[in-house]
Amino acid sequence: MEELWLGAISEYGFPVVVTFYLLYRIEKKLDTLNQSVLQLQQACPLNPNKYQSPTTKLVKDSNG
């Protein structure tokens, strides 16, 4: 395994190898996060009429 890393570093350079390694690790975490968000959407469907942000109320008040 060490030979693989050293070969990649000598061929592509240390910064490139570290970047690809970090991107690979982040990709796994982003996939997990994406699945969690999708599960949350299914568990708590959003009703836009029930939940309004304070900025939406301010826009309605200033126009009417």
A tleap script that builds the chain and sets N, CA, C and O, in Angstrom:
source leaprc.protein.ff14SB
mol = sequence {
  NMET GLU GLU LEU TRP LEU GLY ALA ILE SER
  GLU TYR GLY PHE PRO VAL VAL VAL THR PHE
  TYR LEU LEU TYR ARG ILE GLU LYS LYS LEU
  ASP THR LEU ASN GLN SER VAL LEU GLN LEU
  GLN GLN ALA CYS PRO LEU ASN PRO ASN LYS
  TYR GLN SER PRO THR THR LYS LEU VAL LYS
  ASP SER ASN CGLY
}
set mol.1.N position { 0.829 -1.197 0.000 }
set mol.1.CA position { 0.000 0.000 0.000 }
set mol.1.C position { 0.872 1.260 0.000 }
set mol.1.O position { 0.576 2.247 -0.673 }
set mol.2.N position { 1.944 1.190 0.769 }
set mol.2.CA position { 2.847 2.336 0.844 }
set mol.2.C position { 3.490 2.613 -0.514 }
set mol.2.O position { 3.692 3.768 -0.888 }
set mol.3.N position { 3.810 1.550 -1.244 }
set mol.3.CA position { 4.400 1.720 -2.574 }
set mol.3.C position { 3.422 2.400 -3.526 }
set mol.3.O position { 3.818 3.194 -4.380 }
set mol.4.N position { 2.154 2.084 -3.370 }
set mol.4.CA position { 1.126 2.710 -4.205 }
set mol.4.C position { 1.081 4.216 -3.969 }
set mol.4.O position { 1.038 5.001 -4.917 }
set mol.5.N position { 1.092 4.613 -2.686 }
set mol.5.CA position { 1.065 6.041 -2.353 }
set mol.5.C position { 2.319 6.754 -2.849 }
set mol.5.O position { 2.243 7.842 -3.419 }
set mol.6.N position { 3.461 6.133 -2.627 }
set mol.6.CA position { 4.718 6.760 -3.057 }
set mol.6.C position { 4.794 6.868 -4.576 }
set mol.6.O position { 5.296 7.859 -5.106 }
set mol.7.N position { 4.302 5.860 -5.270 }
set mol.7.CA position { 4.281 5.912 -6.732 }
set mol.7.C position { 3.372 7.016 -7.245 }
set mol.7.O position { 3.723 7.735 -8.181 }
set mol.8.N position { 2.199 7.149 -6.625 }
set mol.8.CA position { 1.266 8.205 -7.033 }
set mol.8.C position { 1.845 9.584 -6.737 }
set mol.8.O position { 1.698 10.507 -7.538 }
set mol.9.N position { 2.503 9.722 -5.585 }
set mol.9.CA position { 3.098 11.013 -5.229 }
set mol.9.C position { 4.221 11.374 -6.190 }
set mol.9.O position { 4.342 12.525 -6.608 }
set mol.10.N position { 5.039 10.389 -6.540 }
set mol.10.CA position { 6.152 10.699 -7.448 }
set mol.10.C position { 5.665 10.995 -8.859 }
set mol.10.O position { 6.296 11.763 -9.586 }
set mol.11.N position { 4.537 10.386 -9.253 }
set mol.11.CA position { 4.035 10.604 -10.609 }
set mol.11.C position { 3.205 11.884 -10.722 }
set mol.11.O position { 3.349 12.631 -11.689 }
set mol.12.N position { 2.340 12.140 -9.741 }
set mol.12.CA position { 1.411 13.270 -9.832 }
set mol.12.C position { 1.769 14.439 -8.923 }
set mol.12.O position { 1.375 15.574 -9.193 }
set mol.13.N position { 2.490 14.186 -7.880 }
set mol.13.CA position { 2.829 15.237 -6.927 }
set mol.13.C position { 2.005 15.107 -5.659 }
set mol.13.O position { 0.867 14.641 -5.683 }
set mol.14.N position { 2.593 15.524 -4.561 }
set mol.14.CA position { 1.952 15.394 -3.252 }
set mol.14.C position { 0.626 16.151 -3.161 }
set mol.14.O position { -0.356 15.578 -2.689 }
set mol.15.N position { 0.555 17.423 -3.595 }
set mol.15.CA position { -0.713 18.147 -3.464 }
set mol.15.C position { -1.863 17.496 -4.237 }
set mol.15.O position { -3.001 17.496 -3.769 }
set mol.16.N position { -1.577 16.953 -5.395 }
set mol.16.CA position { -2.624 16.319 -6.201 }
set mol.16.C position { -3.131 15.057 -5.514 }
set mol.16.O position { -4.338 14.822 -5.463 }
set mol.17.N position { -2.230 14.253 -4.991 }
set mol.17.CA position { -2.619 13.014 -4.319 }
set mol.17.C position { -3.432 13.324 -3.066 }
set mol.17.O position { -4.447 12.673 -2.815 }
set mol.18.N position { -3.009 14.295 -2.286 }
set mol.18.CA position { -3.751 14.670 -1.078 }
set mol.18.C position { -5.133 15.206 -1.447 }
set mol.18.O position { -6.115 14.900 -0.771 }
set mol.19.N position { -5.217 15.999 -2.509 }
set mol.19.CA position { -6.504 16.539 -2.948 }
set mol.19.C position { -7.461 15.424 -3.338 }
set mol.19.O position { -8.621 15.435 -2.927 }
set mol.20.N position { -6.996 14.468 -4.122 }
set mol.20.CA position { -7.857 13.353 -4.515 }
set mol.20.C position { -8.282 12.518 -3.314 }
set mol.20.O position { -9.425 12.068 -3.244 }
set mol.21.N position { -7.379 12.312 -2.380 }
set mol.21.CA position { -7.717 11.556 -1.174 }
set mol.21.C position { -8.810 12.266 -0.378 }
set mol.21.O position { -9.777 11.640 0.055 }
set mol.22.N position { -8.652 13.569 -0.189 }
set mol.22.CA position { -9.646 14.326 0.575 }
set mol.22.C position { -10.986 14.385 -0.151 }
set mol.22.O position { -12.037 14.280 0.481 }
set mol.23.N position { -10.958 14.551 -1.463 }
set mol.23.CA position { -12.208 14.549 -2.231 }
set mol.23.C position { -12.917 13.206 -2.118 }
set mol.23.O position { -14.142 13.158 -2.014 }
set mol.24.N position { -12.166 12.131 -2.137 }
set mol.24.CA position { -12.750 10.800 -1.999 }
set mol.24.C position { -13.423 10.648 -0.636 }
set mol.24.O position { -14.533 10.123 -0.546 }
set mol.25.N position { -12.764 11.100 0.406 }
set mol.25.CA position { -13.353 11.004 1.751 }
set mol.25.C position { -14.576 11.898 1.893 }
set mol.25.O position { -15.573 11.493 2.490 }
set mol.26.N position { -14.510 13.103 1.352 }
set mol.26.CA position { -15.638 14.027 1.455 }
set mol.26.C position { -16.832 13.505 0.664 }
set mol.26.O position { -17.977 13.694 1.074 }
set mol.27.N position { -16.573 12.849 -0.468 }
set mol.27.CA position { -17.665 12.323 -1.288 }
set mol.27.C position { -18.507 11.327 -0.499 }
set mol.27.O position { -19.736 11.358 -0.578 }
set mol.28.N position { -17.863 10.449 0.259 }
set mol.28.CA position { -18.597 9.487 1.081 }
set mol.28.C position { -19.469 10.202 2.109 }
set mol.28.O position { -20.624 9.832 2.325 }
set mol.29.N position { -18.905 11.224 2.734 }
set mol.29.CA position { -19.653 11.949 3.759 }
set mol.29.C position { -20.804 12.738 3.145 }
set mol.29.O position { -21.873 12.840 3.747 }
set mol.30.N position { -20.597 13.294 1.955 }
set mol.30.CA position { -21.674 14.018 1.285 }
set mol.30.C position { -22.800 13.078 0.873 }
set mol.30.O position { -23.970 13.451 0.948 }
set mol.31.N position { -22.468 11.877 0.446 }
set mol.31.CA position { -23.497 10.889 0.118 }
set mol.31.C position { -24.328 10.551 1.348 }
set mol.31.O position { -25.553 10.458 1.268 }
set mol.32.N position { -23.668 10.368 2.478 }
set mol.32.CA position { -24.374 10.081 3.723 }
set mol.32.C position { -25.259 11.251 4.130 }
set mol.32.O position { -26.398 11.055 4.554 }
set mol.33.N position { -24.742 12.460 4.001 }
set mol.33.CA position { -25.516 13.650 4.337 }
set mol.33.C position { -26.724 13.792 3.418 }
set mol.33.O position { -27.813 14.143 3.874 }
set mol.34.N position { -26.540 13.526 2.142 }
set mol.34.CA position { -27.634 13.611 1.182 }
set mol.34.C position { -28.737 12.614 1.532 }
set mol.34.O position { -29.917 12.958 1.473 }
set mol.35.N position { -28.373 11.397 1.891 }
set mol.35.CA position { -29.361 10.399 2.285 }
set mol.35.C position { -30.107 10.835 3.539 }
set mol.35.O position { -31.315 10.622 3.643 }
set mol.36.N position { -29.417 11.433 4.478 }
set mol.36.CA position { -30.056 11.906 5.707 }
set mol.36.C position { -31.056 13.014 5.422 }
set mol.36.O position { -32.141 13.037 6.002 }
set mol.37.N position { -30.699 13.929 4.537 }
set mol.37.CA position { -31.606 15.025 4.188 }
set mol.37.C position { -32.843 14.483 3.485 }
set mol.37.O position { -33.954 14.941 3.753 }
set mol.38.N position { -32.669 13.526 2.597 }
set mol.38.CA position { -33.817 12.933 1.912 }
set mol.38.C position { -34.733 12.214 2.894 }
set mol.38.O position { -35.955 12.295 2.770 }
set mol.39.N position { -34.159 11.512 3.865 }
set mol.39.CA position { -34.971 10.853 4.887 }
set mol.39.C position { -35.703 11.877 5.742 }
set mol.39.O position { -36.848 11.652 6.134 }
set mol.40.N position { -35.062 12.980 6.031 }
set mol.40.CA position { -35.690 14.036 6.817 }
set mol.40.C position { -36.854 14.658 6.059 }
set mol.40.O position { -37.890 14.958 6.653 }
set mol.41.N position { -36.697 14.854 4.756 }
set mol.41.CA position { -37.784 15.391 3.944 }
set mol.41.C position { -38.990 14.469 3.974 }
set mol.41.O position { -40.126 14.937 4.049 }
set mol.42.N position { -38.759 13.178 3.916 }
set mol.42.CA position { -39.860 12.224 3.932 }
set mol.42.C position { -40.513 12.162 5.304 }
set mol.42.O position { -41.727 11.982 5.402 }
set mol.43.N position { -39.736 12.306 6.352 }
set mol.43.CA position { -40.267 12.226 7.708 }
set mol.43.C position { -41.022 13.490 8.108 }
set mol.43.O position { -41.979 13.417 8.878 }
set mol.44.N position { -40.606 14.647 7.596 }
set mol.44.CA position { -41.205 15.931 7.967 }
set mol.44.C position { -41.550 16.717 6.708 }
set mol.44.O position { -40.813 17.630 6.334 }
set mol.45.N position { -42.654 16.382 6.050 }
set mol.45.CA position { -42.991 17.147 4.842 }
set mol.45.C position { -43.305 18.598 5.200 }
set mol.45.O position { -43.930 18.878 6.224 }
set mol.46.N position { -42.872 19.493 4.360 }
set mol.46.CA position { -43.021 20.921 4.623 }
set mol.46.C position { -44.331 21.424 4.038 }
set mol.46.O position { -44.617 21.207 2.861 }
set mol.47.N position { -45.119 22.091 4.854 }
set mol.47.CA position { -46.351 22.718 4.406 }
set mol.47.C position { -46.062 24.208 4.279 }
set mol.47.O position { -45.941 24.890 5.297 }
set mol.48.N position { -45.946 24.739 3.054 }
set mol.48.CA position { -45.534 26.138 2.893 }
set mol.48.C position { -46.523 27.136 3.487 }
set mol.48.O position { -46.123 28.245 3.842 }
set mol.49.N position { -47.790 26.781 3.605 }
set mol.49.CA position { -48.767 27.704 4.184 }
set mol.49.C position { -48.658 27.761 5.704 }
set mol.49.O position { -49.014 28.768 6.317 }
set mol.50.N position { -48.174 26.700 6.304 }
set mol.50.CA position { -48.074 26.648 7.758 }
set mol.50.C position { -46.809 27.330 8.268 }
set mol.50.O position { -46.830 27.993 9.305 }
set mol.51.N position { -45.712 27.165 7.539 }
set mol.51.CA position { -44.427 27.701 7.977 }
set mol.51.C position { -43.994 28.816 7.041 }
set mol.51.O position { -43.704 28.572 5.870 }
set mol.52.N position { -43.951 30.026 7.548 }
set mol.52.CA position { -43.487 31.151 6.750 }
set mol.52.C position { -42.331 31.809 7.477 }
set mol.52.O position { -42.326 31.921 8.703 }
set mol.53.N position { -41.364 32.236 6.705 }
set mol.53.CA position { -40.226 32.909 7.316 }
set mol.53.C position { -40.620 34.337 7.682 }
set mol.53.O position { -41.543 34.887 7.080 }
set mol.54.N position { -39.952 34.945 8.643 }
set mol.54.CA position { -40.253 36.332 9.018 }
set mol.54.C position { -40.086 37.303 7.854 }
set mol.54.O position { -40.797 38.307 7.795 }
set mol.55.N position { -39.186 37.040 6.943 }
set mol.55.CA position { -38.995 37.951 5.809 }
set mol.55.C position { -40.188 37.909 4.868 }
set mol.55.O position { -40.530 38.927 4.265 }
set mol.56.N position { -40.828 36.755 4.731 }
set mol.56.CA position { -42.013 36.658 3.880 }
set mol.56.C position { -43.131 37.510 4.461 }
set mol.56.O position { -43.836 38.190 3.716 }
set mol.57.N position { -43.306 37.485 5.774 }
set mol.57.CA position { -44.343 38.284 6.414 }
set mol.57.C position { -44.058 39.775 6.243 }
set mol.57.O position { -44.988 40.556 6.046 }
set mol.58.N position { -42.792 40.182 6.315 }
set mol.58.CA position { -42.449 41.591 6.150 }
set mol.58.C position { -42.761 42.072 4.740 }
set mol.58.O position { -43.227 43.197 4.562 }
set mol.59.N position { -42.516 41.253 3.757 }
set mol.59.CA position { -42.794 41.642 2.375 }
set mol.59.C position { -44.287 41.805 2.176 }
set mol.59.O position { -44.715 42.747 1.509 }
set mol.60.N position { -45.094 40.908 2.739 }
set mol.60.CA position { -46.545 41.011 2.606 }
set mol.60.C position { -47.061 42.269 3.311 }
set mol.60.O position { -47.938 42.954 2.784 }
set mol.61.N position { -46.528 42.578 4.498 }
set mol.61.CA position { -46.977 43.743 5.249 }
set mol.61.C position { -46.630 45.046 4.540 }
set mol.61.O position { -47.431 45.981 4.556 }
set mol.62.N position { -45.470 45.128 3.926 }
set mol.62.CA position { -45.061 46.373 3.293 }
set mol.62.C position { -45.794 46.610 1.981 }
set mol.62.O position { -45.944 47.757 1.560 }
set mol.63.N position { -46.252 45.550 1.330 }
set mol.63.CA position { -46.966 45.711 0.067 }
set mol.63.C position { -48.447 45.980 0.278 }
set mol.63.O position { -49.081 46.584 -0.587 }
set mol.64.N position { -48.992 45.575 1.343 }
set mol.64.CA position { -50.431 45.682 1.468 }
set mol.64.C position { -50.813 46.336 2.701 }
set mol.64.O position { -52.003 46.509 2.965 }
savepdb mol mol.pdb
quit
